[in-house]
Amino acid sequence: MARETTYLELSQDGGGAHKFYEVTVDGTAVSVRYGRIGASGQVQSSSFPTEDKARAAAAKKIGEKVRKGYAPAVQGQRAARPVTRRQVSSAPSTARATAPVLWRFRTGAAAFGIHVDEERCWVGNQAGDVYTLSHGGEVLARYQLPDGVKCLVADDFWIYAGCDDGGVYDLSSKLPFKAYDIADDVDIFWLDIREGVLNVADAAGGLTVIDHEDEFQWSRKSAGAHAWMVRADADAVYHGHASGVTAYAPDGGGELWHTRTDGGVLFGWQEDRAVYAGTGRHSVQRLAKHTGAITATYRCDAAVYSCATSPDGRHVFAGDSSSSVYCFDADGRRLWKLRTGSGSALSMQYLDERLYLVTTDGSLVCVDASEAAITAAQQGSVPTAVDVKSAAALPVYTPAASVAAVATVSAAPAGGVVVECVQQGGRLRVHVVSGGYEPTWNVQFPRGIREPGARYVVDGLHAASGGFYRVRGEIRRLV
């Protein structure tokens, strides 16, 4: 039988769906490619005993999409829907002294994404590059994602990058995978993730919550647009937007409180009992998590693009639109203001007396925030910053778009856990085959590489509080 391809699109006015669905039958093999118009999409492949069964399966898939409003189209005639890139300005700093920068790594494009943990530093930029570095500034790895990185977030061991293509990529193993595919009418501004549940703040001031199976749970539209803040804990999801901060119940999205802040929210941070909102009106404001009451205000000299705290909240840091970085005590008293030397800080994180910034000129900057180093800097004595060079020989890891990109093994290695893709209630789920696990629980698993009946081996599984397993380490297909 000749190879047959059917290409469909669904595009709605007013910012609705804008996606494609392509089915190819080649003998007994059926492949499905789907995603946002203009993107490469994800691929799923299946094989059938006969060509007739393959054609019947393909016809069923096409019929289901047509009934949902998809129609035949010519690929390439519709353009990809534009995404919102954060337009920021960065003025020269008015600070009298420069921060004590230990090292600086230039990524080549404006950078918003940062995550720093005990092992390494992560930075993602608008060119789709993600780098990991040691705390000493050595470049360890590089990933290339399909579109600009809006933010990097961590959920225990797992690291995720939210991109302008609407995908959220799991970077926790050597080969990145698309873990979540955000709805076409959601223009990602910021993300947070907790126990596998993804919270998405968007350009329109919306909040969308998606579970570990990449399935929609609930959404809310807050009072203001441009939602650059979302933070989540066990009690609430905290959504910062142009009209302040709104807290929603994590189960169902009922509004718990709303507080109007001193200007639109441009960034957010959280500690155990408080959330911090950086605003366009030159301040960071601390809000009590249970009541929404503003309990402290930290005054800067320009719009606040980013903020962070020391782990105990004893110090509050802020980066403004004029290339300055600040430190305050918990009560709001300004302790210092210094020039970054690398533009305005669009995101920041503090760890072990070091303040890490990602900036408008695309740099990841490591600042010595110890009292001695800051005092010396205020007196004009700063270290010579090391300009970190990227290792040209480093491999570049790109996302696996289909099962064909996954490494194969003929037997499970010692300590590996075997899982299997199964059809369940019309959906393709992944369950554990190896002993010692609850066999009815689903495994959070990349949709793009699921194939009915296929078995995979993973390095490890971790139980989540929602009654499912999360994969840790490399995924390989058993053949």
HUBELQUI-V328371 format. One line per field, one symbol per residue. ss: DSSP state (h for helix, s for strand, l for the rest). psi: psi as a letter, one per 30 degrees, with the letter a starting at -180 (. if undefined). burial: + if it has 24 or more other C-alpha atoms within 12 Angstrom, else -. A space follows every 10 residues. Layout:
ss=???
psi=???
burial=???
//
This chain:
ss=lllsssssss sllllllsss ssssssllss ssssssllll lsssssslll hhhhhhhhhh hhhhhhhlll ssllllllll llllllllll lllllllsll ssssssllll ssssssllll ssssslllss ssslllllss ssssllllss sssssllsss ssslllssss llllllssss sllllllsss ssssllssss sslllsssss lllllsssss slllllllss ssllllssss sllsssssll llllsssssl llllssssss lllssssssl llssssssll lllssssssl lllssssssl llllssssss lllssssssl lllssssssl llllssssss sllssssssl llssssssll hhhhhhhhll lllllsssll lllllsssll llhhhllssl llllllssss ssssllssss ssllllllll lsssllhhhl llllssssss sssslllsss ssssssssl
psi=klkkkkkllj kklggakill kkkkkjcgkk kkklakkflf alkkklllel eeeeeeeeee eeeeeefgfl lklkkfeklk klljkjjklj lkkgkflkki kelkjjfflk kekkkkafel kkkklffgkk kkllffgkke lkkjlflkje lklkibfkkk kklfggljkj gflejlkjek jklfgjjkel llkkhfkkkk klfgglkkkk afghkkelll jlflaijgkk kkafflkjjk afgbkkkkkf jfgkkelkkk lilkkflllk aegllkjklf hhlkkkkkef fgkjflkjka glkjflllll eggekklkkl fhglklkllf fgkkelklke ggakjfllkk khgkkkkklf ggkjkjkjgl eeeeeeefgg jlljkkjkkk jffkljklkj flfffklllf lklkflkklk kkkjhgljlk lkellgljff klkkkkefgk kkfkklklel kkklfghlkk kkakkkkk.
burial=----++++++ +-----++++ ++++++-+++ ++++++++++ +++++++--- ---++-++-- ++--+----+ +---+----+ +-+-++-+-+ +-+-+-++++ ++++++++++ +++++++--- ++++++++++ +++-++++++ ++++++++++ +++++-++++ ++++++++++ ++++++++++ ++++++++++ ++++++++++ ++++++++++ ++++---+++ ++++++++++ +++-++++++ ++++++++++ --+-+-++++ ++++++++++ +-++++++++ ++++++++++ ++++++++++ ++++++++++ --+-++++++ ++++++++-+ -+-+++++++ ++++++++++ +--+++++++ ++++++++++ --++--+--- -+-----+-+ ------++++ +++--+---- -+---+++++ ++-----+++ +++------- ++++++++++ ++++++++++ ++-----+++ ++++++++-
//
